[in-house]
Amino acid sequence: MKLSSYMPSSELIETYRSAGQGHVFDYFDQLSESDQQQLLSQAGEIDLEEMAALKRDLIDGDAAASVDLTDLEPAPYEARPENGGDEAAWTDAEKLGEQAIRDGRVAAFTVAGGQGTRLGFNGPKGTFLITPVRNASLFQVFAEKIAATGKRYDATIPWLIMTSHQNHEATESFFSANNYFGLSKSQVRFFRQGRMPAVDLAGKILLSSRSSIAMSPDGHGGSLRALDRSGALAQLEQEGIDTISYFQVDNPLVRCIDPAFIGWHLRGRSEMSSKMVPKAYAGEKVGHFCVQRDRAIVVEYSDLPAAVQEETDPATGELRFIAGSIAIHVLDRNFVKRLAWAGSEAALPFHLARKKIPAVDAQGNAVNPTEPNGIKFEMFVFDALPFAKNPIVIETRRENDFSPVKNAEGVDSPATCQVDLLRQYTRWANAEGASLTTDENGLPEFSYEVCPSFGYDEASFATSWAATSDSPPITAGAILT
């Protein structure tokens, strides 16, 4: 039962006491009125029945003790035509996806609740500047791709953006200050991610101060029920939109709206479709698309033994479990609604993580633990796969769809992402006859930039290139727009 901060305070407090969580209000009478309202508001977010079930199943029980890896097989996937896939089927899928976009059936959905902490950046991650010449932000890149796709197919594509309590206001202000990057204000729709309370190792809700509960985001899987609780699903239904293109905020190479991907999804009457890239090496830190007892699942790299990750196909010599998850999905709107329904058997499971959580002790004093003292709960979006009818996995080229910005330096950093952007621009340009000199890694001799308005994939780039009277000059610092 989810409570409400609009309940009378005495009723809310008594409900907590009856649930064995009355300590949350131990200092209530000592608080100012504003602090009391803050605590009541947070308490009203929490589903105490859900918390009791999590304690029973994940803390006291053995549901989180191990991952079931029995009967595990590699998931089938639709291979790219250049890798042996059915070229005619890919062509048909692209046409079907293009028509769905033209018909206004598709929305973009970005999970953008994170801060740029690992990047050494103070702000919503989507505001991080990433492109090699313009220093456009991640949000700007996505906005321009969505605008260019809409222009190409004469459609207005709604863009749903899930923020967090931590970055919601800053994200909205960023878009407002930048005039929504050319999109209409009504086209960009923000809503907050859900939160879960942290608990101690015995399942008691932790306080971060005498007037606040230790709350944390409920994971990217929480985005699905947030879509419903925010009213976004109802609005999409009113607008005749049944297909949701999901991607995360840290990946500027992603094709926000990919016609072929959408077409495969619709062609197969799938409720949830996913993109894979062939793993670069056995131990690459990506999830693995698998099938277990006729159900599609994703197994995290940390849960799949190294010996299994290293298994090869005797016929080809390739890795058996080669299909890596890159967190790009297409979702059916009604499927999301079914997952979000409180009584659904298809509700996503929670996972627990033992963490060091700043909290107050029994005397109300602040404590910064040196060892894990509590548990956080989160959901993963890929856990929806086993519940989906006709799930489809398609292959994509890493260089066209995946270069995340996660770390300040090294792998998956701004430096590696900018290199991948330059390589992508140069592949497109040379395919049209630009004859740019590159090194053995496909990098040009200088930096330049292709704006999504000129090209956001090979096809749109080729169209813009062909429409110019002369070949656009590509020199150091050039911006094609």
N, C-alpha and C positions, 0 to 999 in steps of 0.2 A: 504494500500500500504506500503510494507516494503521498507524502504529507503536503501541507501548504503553509506558507508564511502568513496567509490570511486567516488561519485558524486563530481563535483566541489563544493568547500566550499560555494561559493556564492549561488549556486542553493539549496544546503541543508539548508542553513540558511533561504533563502526566503521561502522554503517549510514549515519550522517551523513557520515563521511569519504568513503565510497564514492560518495555522492551529490554530492560537491563542496561540502558544507555543514559540514565539520568545524570551521571557525572558531567555530561556536557553542559549542564546548567548549574554546576556547583557554585559559580561565582556570579550568577545572574543578578542577584540583589545588590552586588557591589558595583555594577556597571552603570555608566551613564545611559540616558535614554537612547542615544544614537547607537551606542555599542550594543545595547539590548536588541535593537531592531536589526542590527547586522547579524547577530547570532541567531535570532529567530528566522531571518531570511535564509541563512545557510542551512539551518536545521530543516526548513521547509522543502529544500531541494532533495532531501534524502529519502529513499524508499527503505524503511526499516525492515520490512519483510524481505526485501532483496538482500539487505545486509545480513539478516539472520540466516538466509539460505547460503550465502557465501561463507559465513563462518562454519556452518554445518558441513558443507561440501568440500571447501578448499582448505580451511584451517584445521578443523577437527577431523575431517574425513581424509580419504586418500585420492580424491579426484585429481589432485595436482601432483601426485607422487611421481608419475612417469608418463611418457608419451607412448601410446600404443603404435608400434611399428610393424605389427603382424600383417601379413597379406598385402604388403606394400609393393606397388608396381609403378613404373614411370607413366605419367599421364600422356595420352596421345595429344597431338597438336597439329594444326594446319600449317604445313611447311610453306615457306616463301617459294614462289615459282622458280627462282634461281637455285633453290635447294631441293628441287624435285616436286614441289607442290603443283597443284592443278591450276594452270594459268587461267583457263576459262572460268573456273570457279572464283578465282580472285577478281577477275574482271566483272563477273556478275555481281559479286558482293559489293564492289566499289559503286557500281551503278545503283544498286539497291540502297546503299548508304547515302549516296548523293541525293536520291529522291526523298529520303526521310528528312534530310536537312532542309531541302527546299520546302517540304510540307510542314515545317515548323514543329517536328516531333522530338527535337533533340535539345538538351540543355547541357552546359558544362558545369562541373562541380569540382571545386578545389578545396582540399583539406589544408587549412592555413592557420592552425592554432598555435604553431610554435614560435618561439623567440629565436634569435640568431646566436644563442649562447655559445654553441660549439664553434661558431665562426668568429667569436670575439666581437660580436656585433650587438649593440644595444637597441633592439627594436623588433617589430614583427619580421619574421624571416622574409616574407614577401616583399618587403621594402628594401631588401639588400640589392645593391647595384652590381650587375653581373656582365653586361655585354662589353665587348672589347674596345669599342670606340665611343659610343654614346653614353656608356655607363647607365644604361636603362636598367630599371629594377626588374626583379622576377615578375612582380604584378604587371608591370608595363608590358613585358614580353607576352604574357598570357593574354592581356587585354587586346593587344594589337593582333595576335593570332586569331582570337575570337572575332574581332571586327573584320579582319580580312576574309575569314571563312564565310561570315555572314554576307559580305559584299559579293563574294564569288558565287554564292548560291541564292542570292536575293532573299535572305532570311534574317530575322532577328533572333539571335541565340541568347537566351537568358544565361547568366553566369551566377551560380550559387557559390558563395564563399563562406566556409565554416571557420570562424575565428575562435578565440578562447576568451574567458573572462579577463585574462591577463592582457590581451592585445586588441580587444574589440574596438575600443574607442580610438586607439592609435591607427588601426587599419582603416576605419571609416574616415578619419581625418585625412589620412594620406590620399585616399581616393578623391575626397572632396577638394583638397588642395591642388590636385592634378586633373581636375575636371573629368574624372573617370576615364582618362586616357582616350577620349573620343567616343566612348560608349555612352548611352543614355543612362541617367541615374536610375531609372526604373528597371533597367536591364541587369544591373548589378545588385545582388541581394545577399545581405550579410545575416548570419545568425550565429549564436554562440554554441560551442561544444558543451556537452554535458560534463558534469563533474561527479567524482566519487570521493567520499571521505576516506582518509587513511586510518588504519586501525593499528592497535598494538598487536603483539604476537598472540594475545589471547582473544582478539576480536573486538576489543573496546575502542570506540571512536576516539581518535587523538585530537586534542586541542592544540592549535599553533600558538594561541595566546588565550588569556582568560575570556576573550570576547570573540574568538573566531575558531572555527573548525579547520583542521588541516585537510584542505580539499585539493584534489589534483584532477587533470583532465582524464576522461574515461577511455582514452585510446582512439586510434583512427577508426576502429570498429564502431565506436560511439557515434560516428558521423551519420550512420544509417538511422538510428532512432532520433538523432537531432534533426534530421531532415523532416521527420514526421512531427515531432513535438514543436518545431518552429512554425509549422504551417506551410512549409515550402512544398511538401508533396501535394497538399490540397490545392495550392495555387497552380502547380504544374498540371494537375488533372483538369482544372478549369480551363487551362490554355491548350489542352489537347497534346501535352508533351508526355511521352511514355518512355523515353530513352534518356538515360543519364550517363554522361561521359565523366568518369571519376579519375582524378590524378592529384598528386601531392605537390605542394608548393615549391619544393626544392629542386625541381627537374625542368630547366628551361628548354631542353631539347624536345620535350613531349609534344606530340601533335594533339592539341587540346580536343579537336574534333576530327577524327580520322574516318573518312567515308568507308574505306574497305573494312575497317574494324567494326564499325556500326553495321555494315551490311552483313558480315559474317554472323554477328549477333542476331540480327533480324531473320536472316536466312535459316538459321538453325532453331528458331523459336526459343532462344536461350533466355534464361532469367538473369544469368550473370556470365559475362565473358571476360577473358583476361588475355593480356599480352605476355609473351615470354621472350627472353633472349637466351640463346645457347650460352651456357656458362663458359667463362673464359678459362677456367681451370677448376679442378675438382673441389678445392676448398673455398671457392669464392663465396663471400658472405651474402647470399641471397636465399630466399625461400625456394623450395623445390615443389613443382607441380607433380602430384602423384595421384594414383587411384588406389583406393583401399575398399575392398568389398563393394565394388561398383559405385563408389562415391568419390567425386573429385575432392581433393584436399591439397593444402599447402603445408609442407613440413619445413619448419625453420632449420637453417643450417646448423644451429647449435644443438638441435635435437636429432639430427641424422648422423649416425656414426661415420667416422672418417672412412672406414673400410667400405661402407655402402656408397658414400659419395665418390669413391675412387673406382667403383665397378665400371667395366667397359663392356660394350656390345662386341661379342666375338666376331660378328660379321663385318662391322665397320670400324672397330677400334675406338669409337666415340664413347664418351661417358654415357652410362645407361640413364642416370638421373640428370639429364642435361638441361631440362627446361627450368630456367631461373625466373622467379617472379620479380617484376619491377614496379609493382603497385600501380598499374594502369588497368582500369576495368570499365566495362559498360554494364549498366544495371537497368533492369526493367523496373519501372516505377511501382507497379503493383507488388513485385517481389520485395522491394524495400518496405512497402507498407505492411506486408505480411510479417517480415522480420521484426518490425517495430511494434507490432501489436503485443500488448502486455501478456495476453494469454496464449501466445503462439508457442507451439512446440519447436519452432524454428528460431527461437531467440538465441542470439549469439552468446557463447560462453564467456565468462570472465576468466582472466589469467591473473595470478598474483605474482608480485615481485617484492622481495624483502629489501627494504631500503633504510638508509639513515635519515630519519625524519625529525627535523627540529620540532619540539613539542614542549608542553608544560608538564611538570611532574605533579604528584598528588598534592603538593603544597602550592601549586600554581606558579612555580618558578620555571623560567625558561631553561631548556636543556638542549645543547647541541651534541648529539650522540657521536661517538667514535666508532660504534659498531651498529649493524642493522638493528633497529628497535621497533620497526613497524612494517606494515604491508600496504602496498598500493594495488588497486585493481584496475585493469584495463581490458578492452576488447580489441580484437584484430579484425580488420575488414575481410581478410581472406578466409576467416572462419565462416563466412556466409556461403562459400562454395558448396559444401556438402548438402546444403538445403536447397540449392538451385536446381531447377529442371533444365535439362539439356545444356549443361555448362560447356562452353567452348573455350579452348586456348588456341591462340594464333601466334605464329612466330613473327617477330619484328627484328629489324636490324638495329643493333645497339647504337650504331653511329647516327641513326635517324630518330631515336626515341628516348635515349637514356644516358644522361650525364648529370647525376645529382650533385648538389652543393651541400655538403654536410660538415666538412672539416675545414679548419682555417688553413691547413697546409697538407701536402701529401695527396693521398688518394681521395677522390671525390671532394676536391677543394675548388675554390674559384679559379685557380690557375689551370687545373685540368679541364674544367668546364669551358673556359674561354678557348683553350686549345681545340676542344671538340667542336665548339661553335665555328671557329675558323676553318677547321677541316670540312665541316658540313657545307659552309658557304662555297668553299673552293671546289668541292665535288660537283655541286650544282652548276657553278660557273663553267668549269672545264667541260662538263657534259654538253654545254651549249656552245662550246668552241672558244672559250676565253683564253685558253692556252697559258694559264698561270703556272709558273715554275714552282714545284714543290720539292720538299726533301723526302727522304725515304719513309717518313711517317705521314706524308700527305699534307704537310703544313706549308703554307705559302711563305714568301720571303718577308712579308710585312703584314700588319694588322689592318683590317677593314671590317665593314659590317654590312649585313643585308637585313634591312628592316622587314618584319613580317608583312608589311603593306606591299612590299615588292615580291616577297616569296616566303612562305612558311613551310613549304615542302617542295619536292622536285617539280611536281606538276604546276603549282602556282608560280614558281620561279621561272620555269620554261615559258609560261604564258606571258609574264611581264617582259622577259628578255626578248621574245619574239615581237612584242608590241612596240619596242623602241626602234626608232629610225636608224640609229647607229648603235653598235655594241656599247653598253655603258662603260665608261672608263673605270677600271678597278686599279687604284693606286693606293699608296700608303695613306691611311686615315680616311679613305673614301667611305661614304655611306650611301647605299642603294636604297632609295625610298620611293 
